[in-house]
Amino acid sequence: MKPSIAPRLTRRSLGRIAAAATVAVPAAGTLVACSGESDLNAITFLSWDNAEVMGPVIEQFEKENPDYHVEAQYAPPVAGYIQKLQTQLGSNSAPDVFIITAENKHQLMDGGFVQDLSGESWAANLNETAAATYTQDGKLYGSAISAWAGGMVVNRDLVPGDFPTDWEGFIELCKQLKADGTVAYMEAVGGMTDTFCAFVGMQNLAYGGTMDQQIWDGDLTFEEAWTPAAQAWYRLFEEGILDSSAAGITGDLVLPEFQQSRLAVMTTGSWGISGITGGAPDLNFEFKAVPGFEGQPYWSGAVSPGLALNVKAKNPDAAKVFLEWMSTEPGVSFYQRANQFISTTKDYEPELPAQLGDLVPAVQDGQYYLPATSWIDNNDALSGEANALVQQLATGEIEPVDVGRGLDAKLASLQ
């Protein structure tokens, strides 16, 4: 099924959205009711982390900053969050601070809904890749304190030797494991997977890191740029390592097979480590980059959503106190210890599980790629189209070349 896509944010469309009643979900014991504009120490915040995740963070902020309190609302990512924020912006009821994401960053920046943060003293604490993700025309519009990467997770008892760095070597490894009676590899294909995105990232490198800009400038097409990536990924199906059922399974079905050592290799992101160890604390595993075209492995991944300041914030000064705390060591360290993300700030180096291996320096150096964060505009509509096309490729309905062709057609219709 094609994912639901939130409509594009524009001033005109937002003006037509009726005000919707929103219910604040309090973080346990921390949120204090106030009268909005009359309480200069109140900070309103829309989070896409749920109350279980964000509630303790807010409690800690209020503990360290007792003159301020946060009134939080929650909405689940991605489409549900974007829709709720869109409704609030349209009715002038948006909070002081909200999340800016890959899917809505251009709409928020182009529409003038978010304030420039580049003059804030803490802005220099963000690493180059994190800052660039939410910067436009030299202005910083989002504070992203973490990033993630996705790749392959290898059971080291089932794959004890050197893990291949080239794609042909990985294909041969899977065939050998299969011949020995081991389930070599599983991947839940709900759309663009970690491996598929990594291959597109390899193509981006081949075009000097400007592949997407070249496509939008008309100097390159998706068909030209993406077809080698789609062909490489489709080898998994051609060689019988995966079949069309991959489009119907979920990560919840793959994970237990890996935890119980019935599966040699799976894919997940850096956040998945707790899920693996939660069910198999003694499992010997390691994260590895997706083997590359010419022995140069690569990761999928992106800078995480950032915190943005509403250009119409009722309490901008108080909101900046919250933004500064969340963007520097006090907030970053507390949030990171609770959620085990890979930080992208310069003043804090977290202790991370050894199983992440080379993933951590790759993330800190920005050696990863995700289409939705790299496209110039229409990120949400193109993401939905790409996910649908990759699923169709997995089920054999289309050929590898059709993925790029479909995206070319979609982009033309949007422009």
N, C-alpha and C positions, 0 to 999 in steps of 0.2 A: 504493500500500500504506500502510495506517495505521501510523504510527511505533510502535515498541515503547515502552511506558511503564513506568518503574520503579515498583514498589509504594510506597504511602504509608508514610513512616517514622512509627512510633509505638513507645512503650516496649514495648507488648504484642507487636507484630509482631516487633520486633527481638529480643525475648527468645526467639522461636521459631526464629531463624535459626542454623543450625549454624555453628561456626567454620570458616572457609575458609582454606586455606593460601594465603598471599600471598607473592609473590617480589619483593624489592626490586630495582629496576633502577638501577644506580649511574650517576650522572653521571660521565663519564670522569675518572678520576684524582682525584676529590674526596671520595668517601664513605668514611668510616672505620667499620669494624664495631665495635660496642660492645655492652654488656650491658644496654641499656635503662635501667632504674631506677638502676643503680649508677654510670652515667656522667652526671653532672649537666651536662656541657657538650654532650651529644648532643641534637639536635633531630630528631624524626621528622616527616616531611612527606609528604602525599599530594597530588600535583600532577596537574592535567589538561593542563597544558602538557607536551609530551613532553620526553625527556632532551636532545634537540638544542636545544630552546628554553631549558629551565630549567637545564640543566647548567652553562652558563657563568655564569648568575646566581648559582647556589650557589657556584661556584668563587670568584667575586668577593666574596661575603659572607664566605667563610672566609678569604680573603686579607686583608680589612679587619678581620676579627674572628677572629684566629688561635686564640683560646681556645675557639672553638666549632666544631662540625662538624655537618653535616646528613646524615641518612640518608633518602633520598628513594625513594618509590614513585610509579609513574605509572599512570594509567588514562585512557582517551580519553573526551572528553565526547560526549554528555551522559548517556545512559542507562547506558553502561558504567561511567562514573565514579560515578554515584549508587548503582548496584548494589554496586560494590566498597566504597564508604564505608558503605553500609547494613550489609553483611556484617560489616565491621570493628567498627562500633558495636555490633552485636548480640552479638559475641563478645568485647567489651571489649579489642579489639586495635587500635582506631583510633589514628592518630598524634597527636602533640601539635598539629600545625597541619594544616588541610585547607581545601579550597575550599568556600565557601558560594555557591550559585547561585540564580538566579531560580526554578528548578524545585524546589529543596529547602529554600529559606530558611525557609518557614513551619514545615515539619516539624522542622527543626533548632532553630529558636527556640522553638516551642511545646513541643517535646519536652524542652527543657532540656539539649541536647547541646553547646551552645556558650556560652562565657564572655562576660560583659559586658566590653567594652573601653572603655566611655565614660570611664572614669577615667584612662586612659593619657594621658601628656603629649602624645603625637603625634596623638591622635584629632582634635584641632582642625585638623590639617593637611589633612584631607579636605574637599573642598568640600561645600556644602549638599546637592546632589543625590546625590552619592556616599554621604554619611553617611546620608541619609534612606532610601536603598534597603535598607540592612541594619540599620535601627533599628526597634525595637518597644518601645512603652511607655517611651520615653525612653532606652532602653538600646541601645548600639551593639554589634552582634554580628559585623560583618564589615568588614574594611578593603579597600575597593575603590579602587585607585589609577588606574584608567583607565575610559574609556567609549568607545562607538563610535556612529556614526550611519550610516544607509544611505539612499540616494536614487538619483538618476539621474546617469549619467556620460555626458557629451555630447562627441562628436567635433566640435571647433570648426571644423574645415575643412569638414565636411558641414553644420553648423548654425552659420554665422558670425554671425548677428544676435543680437538680444536673445532669450534663452530665455524662453518664456512662464511667467508666475507663476500663471496660472489654468488649470484642467483643460480647459475648453473650448478654450482657445488651444492647449494641447498636442495635443488630439485633432486639431484643424485642421492643426497643423504636421505631424503624422504622415501625415495624408491627402495633404498637399501633397508631402511627401518621397516617398511611395509613388507618386503620380502622375508624379513626375519620374524614377522608376526606381530610387530608393534604398530599401534596407531600412531602415525608420524606427526600429523598436523591437523588441527581443526581451527576454523575461523568462522565466526558468526557474521554473515554478510547482510547486515541491515541497511547497507548503503556503502558509502566510501569507507573502506576499512583502513586500519593502520598501515598495512602493507601497500594497499593501493595508493594512499596519500604519500607514503614514503617514495614510491616510484615516481609520482608526479613531482615530488620535491627534487629527486635526482634529475629530472628533466629541467626543472627550474635552474639548477646549478649549471646544466649544460648550456643554457641560454644566458649565462652570466648573472643569474639571480634576478633577471628583469623579465622573465617569461610572461607574467600576467600583464605588465605594462605594455609589452609588445603586442599582446593580443588586443588590448583595449585601444591601442594606437592604430590597429589595422595592419601591422607589419607581420603578424603571425596569426595562425588560427588554432583553435582548440584541437582540431583534427590533426594538424601537424605536430603540435606539442604533446598532446596526450596519447596519441596512438601507440608509441613505443611503450609507454607505461602500462596501458591497458593490455597490450600484447604480452608483456612480461608477466603481469599478474594472472592473465588467463592461462598461462602455462600450468598453473595449479590444477586446472580443470582438464586441460588437454592430456596431462600426464596421469590423470586418475588419482591425484592426491586429494582433491576435493571433488564433490559432485554438486548437482543442482540443489541438493537438500541443504547446503550451506546457507542458502537464502532464507531458509525457514527456521533455522535454529537461533538461539540467543546465547549470550555469554553465560547466563545462568545454567545452561545445559553443558557448556564446555568446561566451566570451572571445576565441577566435581571430578570430571574425568582426569584433569591434570592433577588435582589434589591427591587423587588415589593412585597416581603413577600408572594410569592406563593410557596416557597421552604424553608424547615426547615434547611437543612444541605447541604453544598457543600464542595468541596475541592479546595484549592489553596495554593500558597506559600506566604511567608511573604511580597513579593513585591505586592501582589494583593490588599492590603488594600486601596490604592488610587483609584483603579478601582472600588471598592465597594462603597466607600464614594463619589466618583465623581458623581455617579448617584443616590445615596441615602444618603445624608449627615446626616440624622437623624435616620438612621437604627440602631437598638440595636443589635449588634452582637459581637461575641468573637471567637478568634481562640482557638482550642482545639487539643491536640495530638490524634492520631489514637488510639482508645481503644485496649488494648492488650489482649494476650492470657489468662493471669492470673491476670488481673487487673493492669497491668503495661503498660500504654500507651507509645507511642513512635512517633517520628517524622521522616519523610523523610527529606532529606536536604544534603547540602554539602557546603564546602568552595567554594567561588566563584573563577572564573579564576583569575590568578595572572599576574603581570607584570614581564617579563623576559628580560634579557640583552643579546643581540646577541653576541656570542663569537667572531664574526668578526665585531663588531660595529665600525663604522668609527670614532665616537666621544664618546668613552666610558666614559670619565671624565664628559662631559656635560650630558650624559645619566644618570649617577649616581646622578647628582644633581636633575634631574627630578624624578628618582626613590625614592630618599630620601624624597623629598617634598610630593610625592604621598603616602608614607608609614608612615608618621608622622602627627601629629595634624594639621598643616596648610592645607595640601592637603586632608587628611581624613575628616576633619570637613567640608570643603567646598563641597566636593563630596557627603558626606552623607546628608547634609542639602538639597541638590538639588535632591537627588535620594532616600532618606529614606531607605538605607540599614542598616543591623545590622553589626556594625563594629567589627573587630577582632583584633584591635590594643589596646595596653595597656595604651596609653596616651590620649585616647578620649572616653568619655561615652556619646553617643547621647541621645537626648530626643526622645522617640518613642511613637507611639500611644498606649493608654491604651488597645485597643482591642486586641493587640497581646498577652496579658496575659502571660502565662508561656512559650510562645515560645522564648522570648528573653533570659532568663537565660539558656534555653535548648541549644540554639545556641551558647551562649558564653561558655558553658561547653562541647560542642561537642557531645551533646546527639541526634544524628541524623545519618542517613545512606542513601547512594545512591550507587547502584551497580557500576555505571560507574566510580566513583572516588575511589572505593575500589578494583577493579579488578587489578591483577598484570600486565597484558599486554593485547593486543588485545582489548582494551576498546571499540573502535569504532565499530568493527565487532560484538562483543558480544552484544553491546547495540542495534544494529539494529536487531539482531536475537531475543533478549529478547522482544523488543517492538512488533515484529511480532507475537511471540508466545502468548503474553498476549492478543493481539487483537483476535487471533484465539480462545483463551480460552473464551473470552467474547462473541464471536459469536457461541460458542458451537461446533466448529470444532474439538477441542481436549479436553482432560481431564486434571485436575490439574497436575497429575504426568507427563504429556507430556511436560510441560514447562521445568522442570529440565532435563528431558531426551534430549530434543532438545538442551539445552545449553551444556550438556555433549558432544553430537555429534559435535556441532559447535566448542567447545574448542579442541576436539581431532583433528578435521580437520585442525585447525590453528596451532597446535603444531607438 
